[in-house]
Amino acid sequence: MDFSDLDDRLLFAIPKKGRLHENCLTLLKGADIQFHRRNRLDIALSTNHPVALVFLPASDIATFVGEGNVDLGITGQDMVAEAGVHVDELTQLGFGKCNLSVQVPISSKYTNAKELVGKRIVTSFSGIVRRYFDSLEAGATEEEAAAGLIKSSATTKKEQLLAALPEPKTTIHLASGSVEAACALGLADGIVDLVESGETMREAKLHQIATLLSSQAVLICNPKRRHTNPLIETFRRRIEGVIAAQKYVLCNYNIARESLAAAVKITPGKKAPTVSPLEDGAWVAVSAMVQKATIADIMDQLEEIGASDILVFQIHNCRVVSA
């Protein structure tokens, strides 16, 4: 590739593999960002937009966006907090959901994170965990320490306490994988790791005693580039449309006018349902967006009040006002 091809293109960082990669490809397709990625090449030029996709480890994307090496990116909120950089979070994407939690063996005597101050912690999120336990050592509550992981830009009384704190008492060991085995091997009194379903945690005979933060995939951008490149706002709207289309279906049905008020309560739509007259003046046709997860119950309720010809249509893309 001739890297001069990147001139005047918006640089969009995408996780190159892992739990976020496939979901990101679906979003790119829905947003009509067309590209061809060559084997072993981590940069792909869009064929229909002045955009270059840069495939990076999810853990690096927040740093690249925050430092301005790329303009736009998708990564987890946990990765943003770990990087400790300033980025603008444009929208939450609804996938990659997990909690970053303090975990100890089920047989352990420890029941909260405060009791682990001064003990040994193993984690792959050393930056977050160091800040969290520094706050606990400075006298913060668990809730205050967790809140400080997200809101870390302003100088606070707590930060002044941290600055005056002597050498940290809690030992933080960095591990790149198999964190859940650390306690069983005698390397740690507790761990801090991501919990999705909790299956891995239970198999390791661990349980969580505190949650540092809840995370999901987010679209982020460099704050300085947000207002200088209109494509950033264009892709934000497109991606939000794809996400909404994944959550909703279009429900069409016929209902007697006398039952319309009850029907509208069942299917209020995003703003209001579309109501159209039928040739039979005593009836109307109603069309409304309904959450996909609730459509079976909605259809049952509509049938109970006399609705007929209830049809459900898949939405492939949309533009809706955020709730």
GIQUIUR-V211612 format. One record per residue. N is the residue number from 0. RES is the residue in three letters. SS is DSSP state (~ for helix, > for strand, _ for the rest). OMEGA is omega as a letter, one per 20 degrees, with the letter a starting at -180 (999 if undefined). Layout:
N/RES/SS/OMEGA
N/RES/SS/OMEGA
This chain:
0/MET/_/r
1/ASP/_/a
2/PHE/~/r
3/SER/~/r
4/ASP/~/a
5/LEU/~/r
6/ASP/_/r
7/ASP/_/r
8/ARG/_/r
9/LEU/>/a
10/LEU/>/a
11/PHE/>/a
12/ALA/>/a
13/ILE/>/r
14/PRO/>/a
15/LYS/_/r
16/LYS/_/r
17/GLY/_/a
18/ARG/_/a
19/LEU/_/a
20/HIS/~/a
21/GLU/~/r
22/ASN/~/r
23/CYS/~/r
24/LEU/~/r
25/THR/~/r
26/LEU/~/a
27/LEU/~/r
28/LYS/~/r
29/GLY/~/r
30/ALA/_/r
31/ASP/_/r
32/ILE/_/a
33/GLN/_/a
34/PHE/>/r
35/HIS/_/a
36/ARG/_/r
37/ARG/_/r
38/ASN/_/r
39/ARG/_/r
40/LEU/_/a
41/ASP/_/r
42/ILE/>/r
43/ALA/>/r
44/LEU/>/r
45/SER/>/a
46/THR/_/a
47/ASN/_/r
48/HIS/_/r
49/PRO/_/a
50/VAL/>/r
51/ALA/>/r
52/LEU/>/a
53/VAL/>/a
54/PHE/>/a
55/LEU/>/r
56/PRO/_/a
57/ALA/~/a
58/SER/~/a
59/ASP/~/a
60/ILE/~/a
61/ALA/~/r
62/THR/~/a
63/PHE/~/r
64/VAL/~/a
65/GLY/~/a
66/GLU/_/r
67/GLY/_/r
68/ASN/_/r
69/VAL/_/a
70/ASP/_/a
71/LEU/>/r
72/GLY/>/r
73/ILE/>/r
74/THR/>/a
75/GLY/>/r
76/GLN/~/r
77/ASP/~/r
78/MET/~/r
79/VAL/~/a
80/ALA/~/r
81/GLU/~/a
82/ALA/~/r
83/GLY/_/a
84/VAL/_/r
85/HIS/_/r
86/VAL/_/r
87/ASP/>/r
88/GLU/>/a
89/LEU/>/r
90/THR/>/r
91/GLN/>/a
92/LEU/_/r
93/GLY/_/r
94/PHE/_/a
95/GLY/_/a
96/LYS/_/r
97/CYS/>/r
98/ASN/>/r
99/LEU/>/a
100/SER/>/r
101/VAL/>/a
102/GLN/>/r
103/VAL/>/r
104/PRO/>/r
105/ILE/_/a
106/SER/_/a
107/SER/_/r
108/LYS/_/a
109/TYR/_/a
110/THR/_/r
111/ASN/_/a
112/ALA/~/a
113/LYS/~/a
114/GLU/~/r
115/LEU/~/r
116/VAL/_/a
117/GLY/_/a
118/LYS/_/a
119/ARG/>/r
120/ILE/>/r
121/VAL/>/a
122/THR/>/r
123/SER/_/r
124/PHE/_/a
125/SER/~/a
126/GLY/~/r
127/ILE/~/a
128/VAL/~/r
129/ARG/~/r
130/ARG/~/a
131/TYR/~/a
132/PHE/~/r
133/ASP/~/r
134/SER/~/r
135/LEU/~/r
136/GLU/~/r
137/ALA/_/r
138/GLY/_/r
139/ALA/_/r
140/THR/_/r
141/GLU/~/r
142/GLU/~/r
143/GLU/~/r
144/ALA/~/r
145/ALA/~/r
146/ALA/~/a
147/GLY/~/r
148/LEU/~/a
149/ILE/~/a
150/LYS/_/a
151/SER/_/a
152/SER/_/a
153/ALA/_/r
154/THR/_/a
155/THR/_/r
156/LYS/~/r
157/LYS/~/a
158/GLU/~/r
159/GLN/~/r
160/LEU/~/a
161/LEU/~/a
162/ALA/~/a
163/ALA/_/a
164/LEU/_/r
165/PRO/_/a
166/GLU/_/a
167/PRO/_/r
168/LYS/_/a
169/THR/_/a
170/THR/>/a
171/ILE/>/r
172/HIS/>/r
173/LEU/>/r
174/ALA/_/a
175/SER/_/r
176/GLY/_/r
177/SER/_/a
178/VAL/~/a
179/GLU/~/a
180/ALA/~/a
181/ALA/_/a
182/CYS/_/a
183/ALA/_/a
184/LEU/_/r
185/GLY/_/a
186/LEU/_/a
187/ALA/_/r
188/ASP/_/r
189/GLY/>/r
190/ILE/>/r
191/VAL/>/a
192/ASP/>/r
193/LEU/>/r
194/VAL/>/r
195/GLU/_/r
196/SER/_/a
197/GLY/_/a
198/GLU/~/r
199/THR/~/r
200/MET/~/a
201/ARG/~/r
202/GLU/~/r
203/ALA/_/a
204/LYS/_/r
205/LEU/>/r
206/HIS/>/a
207/GLN/>/a
208/ILE/>/r
209/ALA/>/r
210/THR/>/r
211/LEU/>/r
212/LEU/>/r
213/SER/>/a
214/SER/>/r
215/GLN/_/r
216/ALA/>/a
217/VAL/>/r
218/LEU/>/a
219/ILE/>/r
220/CYS/>/r
221/ASN/_/a
222/PRO/_/a
223/LYS/_/a
224/ARG/_/a
225/ARG/_/a
226/HIS/_/a
227/THR/_/r
228/ASN/_/a
229/PRO/~/r
230/LEU/~/r
231/ILE/~/r
232/GLU/~/r
233/THR/~/a
234/PHE/~/r
235/ARG/~/a
236/ARG/~/a
237/ARG/~/a
238/ILE/~/r
239/GLU/~/r
240/GLY/~/r
241/VAL/~/a
242/ILE/~/r
243/ALA/~/r
244/ALA/~/r
245/GLN/~/a
246/LYS/~/a
247/TYR/>/r
248/VAL/>/r
249/LEU/>/a
250/CYS/>/r
251/ASN/>/r
252/TYR/>/r
253/ASN/>/a
254/ILE/>/r
255/ALA/>/a
256/ARG/~/a
257/GLU/~/r
258/SER/~/a
259/LEU/~/a
260/ALA/~/r
261/ALA/~/a
262/ALA/~/a
263/VAL/~/r
264/LYS/~/a
265/ILE/~/a
266/THR/_/a
267/PRO/_/a
268/GLY/_/r
269/LYS/_/r
270/LYS/_/r
271/ALA/_/r
272/PRO/_/r
273/THR/>/a
274/VAL/>/a
275/SER/>/r
276/PRO/>/r
277/LEU/_/r
278/GLU/_/r
279/ASP/_/a
280/GLY/_/a
281/ALA/_/a
282/TRP/>/r
283/VAL/>/r
284/ALA/>/a
285/VAL/>/r
286/SER/>/a
287/ALA/>/r
288/MET/>/a
289/VAL/>/r
290/GLN/>/a
291/LYS/~/a
292/ALA/~/a
293/THR/~/a
294/ILE/~/a
295/ALA/~/r
296/ASP/~/r
297/ILE/~/a
298/MET/~/r
299/ASP/~/a
300/GLN/~/r
301/LEU/~/r
302/GLU/~/a
303/GLU/~/a
304/ILE/_/r
305/GLY/_/r
306/ALA/_/r
307/SER/>/r
308/ASP/>/a
309/ILE/>/a
310/LEU/>/r
311/VAL/>/a
312/PHE/>/r
313/GLN/>/r
314/ILE/_/a
315/HIS/_/r
316/ASN/_/a
317/CYS/_/r
318/ARG/_/a
319/VAL/_/r
320/VAL/_/r
321/SER/_/r
322/ALA/_/999
